[in-house]
Amino acid sequence: MSENDQQKAKARGRAEAMFTASEQRDVAMQEQIKKQRAANDAKTARLRALRLAKEAADKAQSESGDADSAGKPKRGRARKPGMKRVFV
């Protein structure tokens, strides 16, 4: 019986070691995910701040006298001389 008990103890030890290693990998993975989320949140906040600053600058520019030059529609592409418009 003692040999059977030793085998059970060895098997239990291996199982506990595997379980502990698995838990450590899970914890490491969760920490990595948490770091990635924090980095992504920081990037999003930075980009949002840049966007809001640009929108504020654009709004200030449109409220000033510079709106006339910025609001002009662009001319279409110039045609080659002798070419006619063809509508299909």
C-alpha positions, 0 to 999 in steps of 0.5 A: 500500500505504501507504494500506491500512496507514494504514486498518488502523492507524486501524481498529486504533486505533479497536478498541483504543480501544473495547476500552480503554473497554469494560475501563474500564466493566467495572472500574467496574461491578465496583467498583460491585458490590463497594461494593453487596455491602459495603453489603448485608453491613454492613446484614445485620450490623447487622440481625443484631445488632439481632435477637440483642439483641432475642432476648436481651432477650426471653429475659431478660424471659421468665426474669424474673417478667414472663412471666406477663403476657406469656404470657396468651392474648388474648381473641377478638373480642367479639360484638355483643349478640344475635348467635349463633355460626354454624358452617358 
